[in-house]
Amino acid sequence: MLHQDLLFALALLKAEGIGDVIAKKLITALGSPEEVFKAKSNELAKIDGIGAAIIKNLQSPQLFKEAENELQFIVKENINVLYYQDALYPERLKQCFDAPVLLFTAGNIHLENRKILSIVGTRQVTPQGIDFCKNLINDLAPLNPIIVSGFAYGVDIAAHQTALENELQTIGVLAHGLNQIYPKVHKKYMRKIEQNGGFMTEFWSTSNPDRENFVKRNRIVAGISEATIVIESAEQGGSLLTANMANEYNRDVFAVPGRTTDKYSQGCNLLIKTNKAQLITNATDLIYHLNWDLKKDTSKAIQKQLFISLDNEEQLIYDYLQKLNKEHLDIIALDCQMPVFKLSSLLLNMELKGVVRPLPGKYFEII
């Protein structure tokens, strides 16, 4: 946006009683934030939901003083601002009725034609939860997805770290302005994330990481992605709120099941039990449900080799399929004497190595 246009947008959002939904209603009716301020009181009063209080608040000269201060911060820190009508504004987020009018970003974020996954979970993540998160992202890496999370303790930072290890673009959605970082201990990851990804927020530099901001932050995490994956969660918590928001936005939600006695599996089990999330045990489940074309996306990532290294279990599956050419997943599991969840993971690894490929109806064949 031009500085003049951005100034009016900032002033509009600063008016008391005007959030993202009301702001969009005003902009839609009058054409632009600048036209909202130029409109007469009787014009504003004709717009549904705009009463005398909001009209009075729009007349406050303090709005432009605060907007000017924020604009100076944006220019000084070289912050990129995305307006909800911009072509570069995240396409899926744009579809959400309550998406932010303005997004402030830092780093090298590129969202064009990319698979975007949000990974969330408890801050008190268990070693099993961290292992699942790492294995999932490692297995998905050849598909080159963007990994989105909230840059918090636990599952969030595990997802960001693993994305960095796999050289995947990762985005931290913040609950405060870009003048600070929370938690401070995660500041050491900022530079690497900004090199391949970055940070995103709707909050001004005057905003602190207050409790209510995390709830607002979660709707961006849910709305920007194709699917949200809940790794671990107690029966109540921010992860469940994010999952519910994703459902409201008609996004896919996945949850990792666990034992009924485990505190941080209860939230995931509840999501699955109430049909608010699909059960996920490995990357294959996600690829299957999202109907991702593995062969197309990994063609550049997998280099053909004269000799492909297979471990003992993969060699067993390869030898079996070599005799039969193709077979159903359940039959392979039965004849090779291994559980389906383990077989699915092995077959995915073999797909990534370029030795087998999936067929419709859960059949697999040798390439």
C-alpha positions as CSV (number, residue, x, y, z in Angstrom):
1,M,0.0,0.0,0.0
2,L,1.0,3.6,-0.5
3,H,1.9,5.4,2.7
4,Q,-1.2,7.6,2.4
5,D,-3.5,4.7,2.0
6,L,-1.9,2.8,4.8
7,L,-2.2,5.8,7.1
8,F,-6.0,5.9,6.6
9,A,-6.3,2.1,7.1
10,L,-4.3,2.3,10.3
11,A,-6.5,5.1,11.6
12,L,-9.6,3.2,10.7
13,L,-8.5,0.2,12.7
14,K,-7.6,2.3,15.7
15,A,-11.1,3.7,16.1
16,E,-12.9,2.2,19.1
17,G,-15.6,-0.2,18.2
18,I,-14.2,-1.0,14.8
19,G,-12.6,-4.4,14.3
20,D,-11.8,-6.3,11.1
21,V,-15.4,-7.2,10.3
22,I,-16.8,-3.7,10.7
23,A,-13.8,-2.1,8.9
24,K,-14.4,-4.3,5.9
25,K,-18.1,-3.5,5.9
26,L,-17.2,0.2,5.8
27,I,-14.6,-0.2,3.1
28,T,-16.9,-2.3,1.0
29,A,-19.7,0.3,1.3
30,L,-17.5,3.4,0.7
31,G,-14.6,2.1,-1.4
32,S,-11.5,2.7,0.7
33,P,-10.4,3.6,4.2
34,E,-9.9,7.2,3.0
35,E,-13.4,7.5,1.8
36,V,-14.7,6.2,5.1
37,F,-13.2,9.3,6.8
38,K,-14.4,11.6,4.1
39,A,-18.0,10.3,4.4
40,K,-20.6,12.5,6.1
41,S,-22.3,11.2,9.2
42,N,-25.6,10.6,7.4
43,E,-23.8,8.4,4.9
44,L,-22.2,6.4,7.6
45,A,-25.5,6.0,9.5
46,K,-27.0,4.3,6.5
47,I,-24.6,1.4,6.7
48,D,-25.9,-1.6,8.7
49,G,-24.3,-1.9,12.1
50,I,-22.8,1.7,12.2
51,G,-24.3,3.7,15.0
52,A,-23.7,7.1,16.6
53,A,-20.9,5.8,18.8
54,I,-18.8,4.5,16.0
55,I,-19.4,7.7,13.9
56,K,-18.3,9.8,16.8
57,N,-15.2,7.6,17.4
58,L,-14.2,8.1,13.7
59,Q,-14.0,11.8,14.3
60,S,-11.3,11.6,16.9
61,P,-8.1,13.4,15.8
62,Q,-6.1,11.0,18.1
63,L,-6.6,8.3,15.5
64,F,-4.2,9.8,13.0
65,K,-1.7,10.7,15.6
66,E,-1.4,7.0,16.6
67,A,-1.6,5.9,13.0
68,E,1.3,8.2,12.1
69,N,3.4,6.8,14.9
70,E,2.8,3.3,13.8
71,L,3.5,4.2,10.2
72,Q,6.9,5.7,11.2
73,F,7.7,2.4,13.0
74,I,6.8,0.4,9.8
75,V,9.0,2.5,7.6
76,K,11.9,2.6,10.0
77,E,11.9,-1.2,10.5
78,N,11.2,-2.0,6.8
79,I,8.1,-4.0,7.7
80,N,6.0,-5.4,4.9
81,V,2.3,-4.7,5.1
82,L,-0.4,-6.8,3.4
83,Y,-3.8,-5.3,2.8
84,Y,-6.7,-7.8,2.7
85,Q,-7.5,-6.7,-0.9
86,D,-3.9,-7.1,-2.1
87,A,-3.0,-9.9,-4.5
88,L,-0.2,-11.1,-2.2
89,Y,-2.4,-11.4,0.8
90,P,-2.7,-15.1,1.8
91,E,-5.4,-16.5,-0.4
92,R,-6.9,-18.9,2.1
93,L,-6.9,-16.4,4.9
94,K,-8.6,-13.9,2.6
95,Q,-11.6,-16.3,2.5
96,C,-12.2,-16.0,6.3
97,F,-14.8,-13.4,7.2
98,D,-12.9,-12.1,10.2
99,A,-9.4,-12.1,8.6
100,P,-7.2,-9.1,9.5
101,V,-7.5,-6.1,7.3
102,L,-3.7,-5.6,7.7
103,L,-1.0,-8.2,8.2
104,F,2.5,-7.1,9.2
105,T,5.3,-9.4,8.1
106,A,9.1,-9.7,8.4
107,G,11.4,-12.0,6.6
108,N,11.1,-13.8,3.3
109,I,7.6,-15.2,3.1
110,H,6.4,-16.6,-0.2
111,L,3.0,-18.2,-0.2
112,E,2.3,-18.5,-4.0
113,N,1.0,-21.9,-5.0
114,R,2.3,-23.7,-2.0
115,K,1.1,-26.4,0.4
116,I,0.6,-24.8,3.8
117,L,0.2,-26.8,7.0
118,S,-0.4,-25.5,10.5
119,I,1.1,-27.6,13.3
120,V,-0.1,-26.8,16.9
121,G,-0.2,-28.5,20.3
122,T,0.5,-28.1,24.0
123,R,3.4,-26.2,25.4
124,Q,4.1,-29.1,27.7
125,V,4.9,-31.4,24.8
126,T,6.1,-35.0,25.7
127,P,9.1,-36.7,24.1
128,Q,6.7,-38.8,22.1
129,G,4.9,-35.7,20.8
130,I,8.2,-34.2,19.7
131,D,9.2,-37.4,18.0
132,F,5.9,-37.5,16.1
133,C,6.2,-33.9,15.0
134,K,9.8,-34.4,13.8
135,N,9.0,-37.6,11.9
136,L,5.9,-36.1,10.3
137,I,7.8,-33.1,9.0
138,N,10.8,-35.1,7.9
139,D,8.6,-37.4,5.9
140,L,6.7,-34.5,4.3
141,A,9.8,-32.6,3.5
142,P,10.1,-33.8,-0.2
143,L,6.6,-32.2,-0.8
144,N,8.1,-28.8,0.3
145,P,5.2,-27.6,2.5
146,I,5.2,-24.4,4.4
147,I,5.0,-25.1,8.1
148,V,3.0,-22.5,10.2
149,S,2.9,-22.4,14.0
150,G,2.7,-19.9,16.8
151,F,6.4,-19.7,17.8
152,A,5.5,-20.7,21.4
153,Y,7.0,-23.4,23.7
154,G,6.4,-27.1,23.0
155,V,5.0,-28.3,19.8
156,D,5.2,-24.9,18.1
157,I,9.0,-24.5,18.4
158,A,9.6,-28.2,17.6
159,A,7.7,-27.7,14.3
160,H,9.7,-24.6,13.4
161,Q,13.0,-26.2,14.3
162,T,12.3,-29.3,12.3
163,A,11.2,-27.2,9.3
164,L,14.5,-25.3,9.5
165,E,16.4,-28.6,9.6
166,N,14.7,-29.7,6.4
167,E,15.2,-26.3,4.8
168,L,11.4,-25.8,4.6
169,Q,9.8,-22.4,4.7
170,T,8.3,-21.8,8.1
171,I,6.2,-18.9,9.5
172,G,5.7,-17.9,13.1
173,V,2.4,-16.2,13.7
174,L,2.9,-13.8,16.7
175,A,0.5,-12.5,19.3
176,H,2.2,-9.1,19.6
177,G,3.9,-6.5,17.5
178,L,7.1,-7.0,15.5
179,N,9.1,-4.8,17.8
180,Q,9.6,-7.7,20.2
181,I,9.6,-11.5,20.5
182,Y,7.9,-13.8,22.9
183,P,9.1,-15.9,24.5
184,K,12.5,-14.2,24.6
185,V,14.4,-17.4,24.7
186,H,13.3,-18.1,21.1
187,K,15.0,-15.0,19.8
188,K,17.9,-17.2,18.8
189,Y,15.8,-18.8,16.1
190,M,14.6,-15.5,14.5
191,R,17.4,-15.0,12.0
192,K,17.2,-18.5,10.5
193,I,13.4,-18.3,10.2
194,E,13.6,-14.9,8.5
195,Q,16.0,-16.3,6.0
196,N,13.5,-18.9,4.8
197,G,10.1,-17.8,6.0
198,G,9.5,-15.2,8.6
199,F,7.0,-13.8,11.0
200,M,3.4,-12.6,10.7
201,T,1.1,-10.6,13.0
202,E,-1.9,-8.3,12.9
203,F,-0.8,-6.5,16.1
204,W,0.9,-3.1,16.3
205,S,4.2,-2.3,17.9
206,T,2.2,-1.0,20.9
207,S,0.7,-4.4,21.5
208,N,2.1,-6.8,24.2
209,P,1.6,-10.6,24.2
210,D,-1.6,-10.3,26.3
211,R,-3.7,-13.4,26.9
212,E,-6.5,-12.4,24.5
213,N,-4.1,-11.7,21.7
214,F,-3.2,-15.4,21.5
215,V,-6.8,-16.3,20.8
216,K,-6.9,-13.8,18.0
217,R,-3.6,-15.0,16.7
218,N,-5.0,-18.6,16.5
219,R,-7.5,-17.6,13.8
220,I,-4.6,-16.7,11.5
221,V,-2.9,-20.0,12.1
222,A,-6.1,-21.8,11.3
223,G,-7.2,-19.7,8.4
224,I,-3.9,-19.4,6.4
225,S,-3.4,-23.2,6.0
226,E,-4.8,-26.1,4.0
227,A,-4.9,-28.2,7.2
228,T,-4.3,-27.9,10.9
229,I,-2.6,-30.8,12.7
230,V,-2.9,-31.1,16.5
231,I,0.0,-33.1,17.9
232,E,-0.8,-33.2,21.6
233,S,-3.4,-31.2,23.7
234,A,-5.0,-31.4,27.0
235,E,-8.8,-31.4,27.2
236,Q,-8.8,-27.6,27.1
237,G,-6.4,-25.2,25.5
238,G,-5.4,-23.0,22.7
239,S,-4.8,-25.9,20.3
240,L,-8.5,-27.0,20.5
241,L,-9.6,-23.4,19.9
242,T,-7.4,-23.4,16.8
243,A,-8.9,-26.7,15.7
244,N,-12.4,-25.4,16.2
245,M,-11.6,-22.2,14.2
246,A,-10.2,-24.4,11.4
247,N,-13.4,-26.4,11.3
248,E,-15.4,-23.1,11.1
249,Y,-13.3,-22.1,8.1
250,N,-13.9,-25.4,6.5
251,R,-10.3,-26.5,6.7
252,D,-9.1,-30.1,7.3
253,V,-8.1,-30.9,10.9
254,F,-6.0,-33.9,12.0
255,A,-5.2,-35.1,15.5
256,V,-2.7,-37.6,16.8
257,P,-4.5,-40.2,19.0
258,G,-3.1,-41.3,22.3
259,R,-3.9,-43.3,25.4
260,T,-7.0,-42.3,27.3
261,T,-4.9,-41.9,30.5
262,D,-2.5,-39.5,29.0
263,K,-3.3,-35.9,29.9
264,Y,-1.9,-34.4,26.7
265,S,-3.8,-36.9,24.5
266,Q,-7.2,-36.1,25.9
267,G,-7.8,-33.1,23.7
268,C,-6.8,-35.0,20.5
269,N,-8.9,-38.0,21.4
270,L,-11.9,-35.6,22.0
271,L,-11.5,-34.0,18.6
272,I,-11.4,-37.4,16.9
273,K,-14.3,-38.7,19.0
274,T,-16.5,-35.7,18.2
275,N,-15.6,-35.9,14.5
276,K,-13.9,-32.5,14.6
277,A,-10.6,-34.1,13.4
278,Q,-9.4,-37.0,11.4
279,L,-7.1,-39.5,13.0
280,I,-3.5,-39.2,11.8
281,T,-0.7,-41.7,12.6
282,N,1.9,-40.8,9.9
283,A,2.5,-38.6,6.9
284,T,0.8,-41.1,4.6
285,D,-2.6,-40.4,6.3
286,L,-2.2,-36.7,5.6
287,I,-1.1,-37.2,2.0
288,Y,-4.0,-39.5,1.4
289,H,-6.7,-37.4,2.9
290,L,-5.5,-34.1,1.3
291,N,-5.2,-35.9,-2.0
292,W,-1.7,-34.6,-2.6
293,D,0.1,-35.9,-5.7
294,L,3.3,-37.3,-4.2
295,K,4.8,-38.3,-7.6
296,K,4.4,-34.9,-9.0
297,D,5.7,-33.0,-6.0
298,T,8.7,-35.2,-5.3
299,S,9.9,-35.6,-8.9
300,K,12.5,-32.9,-8.5
301,A,13.4,-33.9,-4.9
302,I,14.2,-37.5,-5.7
303,Q,17.3,-38.1,-7.7
304,K,17.4,-41.4,-9.6
305,Q,20.1,-43.7,-8.3
306,L,21.8,-46.8,-9.8
307,F,21.7,-48.5,-6.4
308,I,18.9,-47.6,-3.9
309,S,19.5,-48.4,-0.3
310,L,16.7,-50.2,1.4
311,D,16.6,-51.4,5.0
312,N,15.6,-55.0,5.8
313,E,11.9,-54.3,6.2
314,E,11.8,-52.2,3.0
315,Q,13.7,-55.0,1.1
316,L,11.1,-57.5,2.4
317,I,8.2,-55.3,1.0
318,Y,10.1,-54.7,-2.3
319,D,10.8,-58.4,-2.8
320,Y,7.1,-59.2,-2.1
321,L,5.8,-56.6,-4.6
322,Q,8.3,-57.6,-7.2
323,K,6.7,-61.1,-7.3
324,L,3.1,-59.8,-7.4
325,N,3.7,-56.5,-9.3
326,K,0.9,-54.9,-7.2
327,E,-1.1,-55.6,-4.1
328,H,-3.6,-54.0,-1.6
329,L,-2.2,-52.4,1.6
330,D,-4.0,-54.7,3.9
331,I,-2.8,-57.8,2.1
332,I,0.8,-56.6,2.1
333,A,0.5,-56.1,5.8
334,L,-0.9,-59.5,6.4
335,D,1.6,-61.4,4.2
336,C,4.6,-59.4,5.4
337,Q,3.4,-59.8,9.0
338,M,3.6,-56.1,10.0
339,P,0.9,-53.6,11.3
340,V,-0.7,-51.4,8.8
341,F,0.5,-48.2,10.4
342,K,4.1,-49.3,10.2
343,L,3.7,-50.6,6.7
344,S,2.2,-47.2,5.6
345,S,5.3,-45.4,6.9
346,L,7.7,-47.8,5.2
347,L,5.8,-47.5,1.9
348,L,6.0,-43.7,2.1
349,N,9.7,-43.9,2.6
350,M,9.9,-46.2,-0.4
351,E,7.8,-43.8,-2.5
352,L,10.3,-41.0,-1.6
353,K,13.1,-43.3,-2.7
354,G,11.3,-43.8,-6.0
355,V,10.9,-47.6,-5.8
356,V,7.1,-47.9,-5.3
357,R,4.1,-45.9,-6.1
358,P,0.5,-45.8,-4.8
359,L,-2.5,-46.7,-6.9
360,P,-6.2,-46.0,-6.4
361,G,-7.9,-48.2,-3.8
362,K,-4.9,-48.4,-1.5
363,Y,-2.9,-50.6,-3.9
364,F,0.8,-50.3,-4.3
365,E,3.2,-51.4,-7.1
366,I,6.8,-51.5,-8.0
367,I,8.1,-48.7,-10.2
